[in-house]
Amino acid sequence: MGTVTRINRDDIINGKAGKRQGKPKGAVIHNDYGAMTPEQYVDWLVRRKNAGQLGLGFAQYYVNKTTVLRADNTGNKAWHTANNEGNAWYLGYEVVQSYYGIISDKEFIKNEDMTLRQVAEDFHYYGLKPNRDTIKLHKQFSSTSCPHRSWELHGKSTNAVKDYFINKVARYMSLGKTVENMLAKEGVSAPVATVPNTVTPQPDGKTVKVGKQATHWETGKVIPKFVIGQVYDVLASKPVTKSKSKKAYLIGKGKVATGWILEQDVDGFKTAGGGNTNKATPATKPVITGTTTETQSIAGVQMFLNRWFYGGLTVDNLAGSATYKALIKALQTELNNQFNAGLVVDGYWGAKTKAACVTVRKGASGNLSRLIQAALICKGYNVGKFNGVFSDDLYNAVIRFQKAKGLSADGIVGKDTFEALFK
Ligand SMILES: [Zn+2]
């Protein structure tokens, strides 16, 4: 059925973390929280290496549905878990493009499957058996949400997610000794069971009322099982980009799921304590029209935080305490994912968060620059575009902010400027 493209570039890392004294104990599965393909990771890793920044972290493998990048020999250690035992004794596998909104869950699972085939190949090579001791999650080694997307898809508990991986690796190991052999075998025998994109139902008191006749986002056909005016338990929610909705709710009665309903068809979202937070569903009742996650406004920032970081914010274009808390959470998440900072993602500014902040300056691009823009926008500064590029406009805004705060006005965002922006 499928084929695999291999990019063997052991020369990129080239034993930077040292040689392992013996065979690995197992595999650690990561979700990269990024958007890049394995091909793009080649350039990214080389840039990181040339900048002397490999200490910020790397794994042996970066994998999507078509391509396996091996960035170092598996006989070497890797800095992928923020933990000595994990780095020394476990191979690191990054399932890439795991950021929400980049690819669908279905495509993400294809990336994950290819990753698990590579795990199966390496387990054959090293004589390892897939079990709860040999298949591990990044979050078992340090404080991180990684592998955040696999976690959401496969049961939201360490053992549930691990058992899912273990079963798949065992199945792949039974098909062949190499990824190529497994793929060839899958082509002639029954394919590996497809995994439905379901999330374990966990009603927690939230309910939604079906507001108007729910229709299928693609066909426009009425979905009769969602009864207008009926109140359902919310079993799970996930961000979507279908139609006008930003979110879909898995609804049902008790633990029995009825199906996913788009936010636009919902009228009223209640939490356990009451308090209708329907305002938080802009697609149903547009509070701010014409705003996107790239609009330079507080509403744009709130939509960005909701979309990428589960901010759960009411999009009201007002920078209140909830928005600042969500900003800090997003910063903590980024520092954990990019720099293995090991922070508790609690939305509170403290000494550990400050200490974990890195220096960001003109020419940078990515989520840290985006969050700096977001904080400045919330404080009323014009940053040019809200796009994650540390441009001249952002540089000038940082200088204006630093002057206003009595900080050294160098246009470089270091620990003190981060503190002034986020605290
Ligand atoms: Zn990870």
Residues whose N, C-alpha, C, O or C-beta is under 5 A from the ligand:
A	BS01	ZN	H30 N31 H80 H138 C146
